[in-house]
Amino acid sequence: MNKLILTLSLLISCGAFAQENITTEQTSTVSAPERWKNLSEDEKNRIRENYRKWKSMSPEQRQQLKQRYHAFRKFNPEARARMLKNYKRFKQLPPERQKQIREKYRRFMSLPPAERKKRIEFWSKRRNKIREHRWKRNRH
């Protein structure tokens, strides 16, 4: 989870998703200095801090991050938007709650793949039943 958070933080702050109102076609026409000039001081500081983190990473860590970035970009726009929304919600949680979630994620990832799959299926079915129940209740 921590790697995912760092990945998304770097991607967001380094401009991979910057300026949502600019399309991918338009980004090539907006120069980097021009984009930098339009950033708030907070955004500039966040980028500087993430750049320091990037520089402190080993070449292997950088390679992993690049691979995760490319994998993330392969998701459809709706899935990426959902991930970013969830990331932002996570960052708004109190630090203690974030810590709890990270620990649960570590435990989950330490399970054998078959057990993880089983749990995902269980919780997906449960979520779908809850949604169905709510839908039926709201219809009446």
Buried (B, 14 or more C-beta within 10 A) or exposed (E): BEEBBBBBBBBBBBBEBBEEEEEEEEEEEEEEEEBEEEBEEEBEEBBEEBEEBBEEBEEEBEEBBEEBBEEBEEEEEEEBEEBBEEBEEBEEEEEEEBEEBBEEEEEEEEEEEEEEEEEEEEEEEEEEEEEEEEEEEEEE
